[in-house]
Amino acid sequence: MHNRVLIVVLGPTGVGKTAYAITLAEQYGCPIINADSRQIYKDIAIGTAAPTQQELERVKHYFVHTLRLDEYYSAAQFETDVLHLLDQLFLTHDHVVMCGGSMMYIDAVTKGIDDIPTIDADVRNLLKQRFLSEGVDTLLQELRLLDPTYYAEVDPKNHKRIVHALEVCYQTGRPYSSFRTNQRKQRPFQIVKIGLRRSRADLFNRINQRVDQMMADGFLEEAKRFYPLRHLNALNTVGYKELFNVIDGTWDLRMAIERIKKNTRVYAKKQMLWFSKDPDIQWIDL
């Protein structure tokens, strides 16, 4: 097929991406590739606002409820897996829809990310334990010695990026910055990016209502079920973190719900800032 098109539906959390993408996929008679880094995990459907069973039955979805909570996954793996899947899907479809709000996942597929080496489990566990026992400041100073270039630009409060940079240094014996070329990769298909947006008041109201609906659907019970696994990266996200504080007695439920709403709104603003820098996005005001 010559006119192979990947239609990417993106935007902030709560804007209405799932409903829009399903309608679009039904029009084209094609499947949807999920680009949400949390909906890819099994068993946490409420807290991740994953597509409902009815929505999954309307259109074939990929990368929804496919990984165990303890499985490691990255944007680099997502890039590899999606490109392989697209090779197969484009044999029978002119169009495929990809839908999500995980910025790194979308960029990985549409622009490509640097070929960062896969980190061994032993190295990952070592850095995780060092972070827990020594704290981010110690690791930051080590990064300063091993990779002064990346040290100069990394957010000193972003422990995930600091830890990952050290993982690469340990794994390869090379500075993390030496792998970062930021060169855009060419894709053998056309990419159309559709961004969905709403007024600030409308979006924030939808986020608040969705959190209330999630609580009514049993979000607290879901969080209680996975409280023993709260250390896993898959659960290190807005919603679960706040409810874990309720379960361990640190916060009351009302406070947690308000914090979930606030932190979700903050994340939505972060997404919009990221997407606003991409000139390829065609915006639709809902």
C-alpha positions as CSV (number, residue, x, y, z in Angstrom):
1,M,0.0,0.0,0.0
2,H,1.3,3.4,-1.0
3,N,-0.8,5.8,1.2
4,R,0.1,4.5,4.6
5,V,-1.0,7.0,7.2
6,L,-0.6,7.0,11.0
7,I,-3.1,9.3,12.6
8,V,-2.0,10.4,16.0
9,V,-4.7,11.7,18.4
10,L,-3.1,13.5,21.3
11,G,-3.9,16.1,23.9
12,P,-4.0,16.6,27.7
13,T,-5.6,14.1,30.1
14,G,-9.4,14.3,30.3
15,V,-9.8,16.2,27.0
16,G,-11.7,13.4,25.3
17,K,-9.1,11.6,23.2
18,T,-10.5,8.1,23.6
19,A,-14.0,8.9,22.3
20,Y,-12.6,11.0,19.4
21,A,-10.1,8.2,18.4
22,I,-12.7,5.5,18.4
23,T,-15.0,7.5,16.2
24,L,-12.1,8.2,13.8
25,A,-11.0,4.5,13.8
26,E,-14.6,3.4,13.0
27,Q,-14.7,5.8,10.1
28,Y,-11.5,4.3,8.6
29,G,-12.2,0.7,9.7
30,C,-8.9,0.5,11.4
31,P,-7.5,-0.4,14.9
32,I,-6.1,1.9,17.6
33,I,-2.6,1.8,19.1
34,N,-2.7,3.0,22.7
35,A,0.0,5.5,23.6
36,D,-0.6,5.8,27.3
37,S,2.3,4.5,29.4
38,R,0.0,3.4,32.2
39,Q,-3.0,1.9,30.4
40,I,-0.6,-0.6,28.9
41,Y,-0.6,-2.4,32.3
42,K,-3.1,-5.0,33.4
43,D,-5.5,-4.7,36.4
44,I,-5.4,-0.9,36.9
45,A,-8.2,0.1,34.6
46,I,-10.0,2.6,36.9
47,G,-6.9,4.6,38.0
48,T,-5.6,4.9,34.5
49,A,-8.9,5.8,32.9
50,A,-8.4,3.0,30.4
51,P,-10.9,2.4,27.6
52,T,-14.0,0.5,28.9
53,Q,-14.8,-3.0,27.8
54,Q,-17.5,-1.6,25.6
55,E,-15.0,0.7,23.9
56,L,-12.5,-2.1,23.5
57,E,-15.2,-4.1,21.8
58,R,-16.1,-1.3,19.4
59,V,-12.6,-1.0,18.0
60,K,-9.5,-3.3,18.2
61,H,-7.0,-1.8,20.6
62,Y,-3.3,-2.7,20.9
63,F,-1.1,-2.0,24.0
64,V,-4.0,-1.9,26.5
65,H,-3.8,-4.2,29.5
66,T,-0.9,-6.2,28.1
67,L,1.8,-6.0,30.8
68,R,2.1,-7.2,34.3
69,L,2.6,-4.4,36.9
70,D,6.1,-5.6,37.7
71,E,7.2,-5.7,34.1
72,Y,9.8,-3.1,33.0
73,Y,8.9,-1.1,29.9
74,S,10.2,2.0,28.2
75,A,9.6,4.5,25.4
76,A,12.4,2.8,23.5
77,Q,10.7,-0.5,23.7
78,F,7.5,1.1,22.7
79,E,9.1,2.5,19.6
80,T,10.4,-0.9,18.6
81,D,7.2,-2.7,19.3
82,V,4.9,-0.2,17.5
83,L,7.0,0.0,14.4
84,H,7.0,-3.8,14.1
85,L,3.2,-3.8,14.6
86,L,2.7,-1.1,12.0
87,D,4.6,-3.1,9.5
88,Q,1.9,-5.8,9.9
89,L,-1.1,-3.5,10.2
90,F,-0.3,-1.5,7.1
91,L,-0.5,-4.7,5.0
92,T,-4.2,-4.6,5.5
93,H,-5.0,-1.0,6.4
94,D,-4.3,2.3,4.7
95,H,-4.7,4.1,8.0
96,V,-4.0,3.3,11.7
97,V,-4.9,5.5,14.6
98,M,-2.6,6.0,17.6
99,C,-4.1,7.6,20.7
100,G,-2.7,8.8,23.9
101,G,-1.1,11.5,26.0
102,S,2.3,10.1,27.0
103,M,4.6,12.6,25.4
104,M,7.7,10.4,25.2
105,Y,5.8,7.5,23.8
106,I,4.3,9.6,21.0
107,D,7.7,11.2,20.2
108,A,9.3,7.8,20.2
109,V,7.1,6.6,17.4
110,T,6.7,9.8,15.4
111,K,10.2,11.2,15.7
112,G,12.3,8.4,17.1
113,I,14.4,8.5,20.2
114,D,18.1,7.9,20.6
115,D,19.3,4.3,20.7
116,I,19.9,4.1,24.5
117,P,21.2,0.6,25.5
118,T,18.8,-1.6,27.4
119,I,19.6,-1.7,31.1
120,D,20.2,-5.0,32.8
121,A,17.9,-5.8,35.8
122,D,20.9,-6.0,38.1
123,V,22.1,-2.5,37.2
124,R,18.5,-1.1,37.5
125,N,18.1,-2.7,40.9
126,L,21.5,-1.4,42.1
127,L,20.6,2.2,41.2
128,K,17.1,1.8,42.6
129,Q,18.5,0.7,46.0
130,R,21.1,3.4,46.0
131,F,18.4,6.0,45.4
132,L,16.4,4.7,48.3
133,S,19.3,4.5,50.7
134,E,21.4,7.5,49.7
135,G,18.9,9.9,48.1
136,V,19.0,11.9,45.0
137,D,21.7,14.4,46.0
138,T,24.4,11.8,46.3
139,L,23.5,10.3,42.9
140,L,23.4,13.8,41.4
141,Q,27.0,14.5,42.5
142,E,28.1,11.1,41.0
143,L,26.4,12.1,37.7
144,R,28.4,15.4,37.9
145,L,31.6,13.3,37.8
146,L,30.5,10.7,35.2
147,D,28.6,13.0,32.8
148,P,29.1,16.7,33.5
149,T,27.4,17.6,30.2
150,Y,24.1,16.0,31.2
151,Y,24.5,17.1,34.8
152,A,24.5,20.7,33.5
153,E,21.0,20.4,32.0
154,V,19.1,17.8,34.0
155,D,16.5,18.9,36.5
156,P,18.1,18.2,39.9
157,K,14.8,17.3,41.3
158,N,13.9,14.7,38.6
159,H,15.3,11.6,40.3
160,K,14.0,9.3,37.5
161,R,16.2,11.0,34.8
162,I,19.2,11.2,37.2
163,V,18.9,7.5,38.0
164,H,18.4,6.5,34.3
165,A,21.5,8.5,33.3
166,L,23.6,6.7,35.9
167,E,22.1,3.4,34.7
168,V,23.4,4.1,31.2
169,C,26.8,5.2,32.6
170,Y,27.1,2.0,34.6
171,Q,25.8,-0.2,31.8
172,T,28.1,1.1,29.1
173,G,31.0,2.9,30.7
174,R,30.1,5.9,28.6
175,P,28.4,9.2,29.5
176,Y,24.7,9.2,29.0
177,S,25.0,12.4,27.0
178,S,27.1,10.6,24.4
179,F,24.0,8.6,23.3
180,R,21.8,11.6,22.9
181,T,21.9,12.8,19.3
182,N,18.3,14.2,19.1
183,Q,18.2,13.3,15.4
184,R,14.8,12.8,13.9
185,K,14.3,9.4,12.3
186,Q,12.5,9.0,9.0
187,R,9.4,6.7,9.0
188,P,8.1,4.7,6.0
189,F,4.6,6.2,6.5
190,Q,2.9,9.5,6.7
191,I,2.2,11.0,10.1
192,V,-0.8,13.2,10.8
193,K,-1.0,14.6,14.3
194,I,-4.4,15.8,15.6
195,G,-4.3,17.7,18.9
196,L,-7.5,18.1,20.9
197,R,-7.9,21.0,23.3
198,R,-10.6,22.7,25.3
199,S,-10.8,25.9,27.3
200,R,-8.9,25.8,30.6
201,A,-12.1,26.0,32.6
202,D,-13.8,23.3,30.5
203,L,-10.8,20.9,30.7
204,F,-10.3,21.4,34.5
205,N,-14.0,20.8,35.1
206,R,-13.9,17.6,33.1
207,I,-10.9,16.4,35.1
208,N,-12.6,17.1,38.4
209,Q,-15.7,15.2,37.2
210,R,-13.7,12.3,36.0
211,V,-11.9,11.9,39.3
212,D,-15.3,11.9,41.1
213,Q,-16.5,9.2,38.7
214,M,-13.3,7.2,39.2
215,M,-13.9,7.2,42.9
216,A,-17.5,6.2,42.4
217,D,-16.3,3.3,40.2
218,G,-14.2,1.9,42.9
219,F,-10.8,3.6,42.6
220,L,-10.0,3.3,46.3
221,E,-10.8,-0.4,46.3
222,E,-8.5,-0.8,43.3
223,A,-5.7,1.1,45.1
224,K,-6.2,-1.1,48.2
225,R,-5.8,-4.2,46.1
226,F,-2.4,-3.1,44.9
227,Y,-1.1,-1.3,48.0
228,P,1.4,-4.1,48.7
229,L,2.9,-3.4,45.3
230,R,3.1,0.4,45.7
231,H,6.9,0.4,45.2
232,L,6.4,-0.6,41.5
233,N,7.0,2.0,38.9
234,A,3.7,1.3,37.2
235,L,1.9,2.6,40.3
236,N,4.1,5.6,40.8
237,T,1.6,7.9,39.2
238,V,-1.1,10.5,40.0
239,G,-4.1,8.9,41.8
240,Y,-2.4,5.8,43.3
241,K,0.2,7.8,45.2
242,E,-2.5,9.9,46.8
243,L,-4.7,7.0,47.7
244,F,-1.8,5.1,49.1
245,N,-1.4,7.9,51.6
246,V,-5.0,7.4,52.6
247,I,-4.5,3.6,53.1
248,D,-1.4,4.1,55.2
249,G,-3.3,6.7,57.3
250,T,-1.3,9.8,56.3
251,W,-4.1,11.6,54.6
252,D,-7.9,11.6,54.8
253,L,-9.9,10.7,51.8
254,R,-11.3,14.1,51.0
255,M,-7.8,15.6,51.0
256,A,-6.5,12.8,48.7
257,I,-9.3,13.4,46.2
258,E,-8.6,17.1,46.0
259,R,-4.9,16.4,45.6
260,I,-5.7,13.9,42.8
261,K,-7.7,16.6,41.0
262,K,-5.0,19.2,41.5
263,N,-2.1,17.0,40.4
264,T,-4.0,15.8,37.4
265,R,-4.6,19.4,36.4
266,V,-0.9,20.1,36.8
267,Y,-0.1,17.2,34.6
268,A,-2.5,18.4,31.9
269,K,-0.8,21.7,31.9
270,K,2.6,20.0,31.5
271,Q,1.2,18.0,28.6
272,M,-0.1,21.1,26.8
273,L,3.3,22.9,27.3
274,W,5.1,19.9,25.7
275,F,2.7,19.6,22.8
276,S,2.6,23.4,22.2
277,K,6.3,23.1,21.0
278,D,5.4,20.7,18.2
279,P,4.6,22.6,15.0
280,D,3.3,19.4,13.2
281,I,0.2,19.2,15.4
282,Q,-3.1,20.3,13.8
283,W,-5.3,21.5,16.7
284,I,-9.0,21.0,17.1
285,D,-11.0,23.0,19.7
286,L,-13.6,20.8,21.2
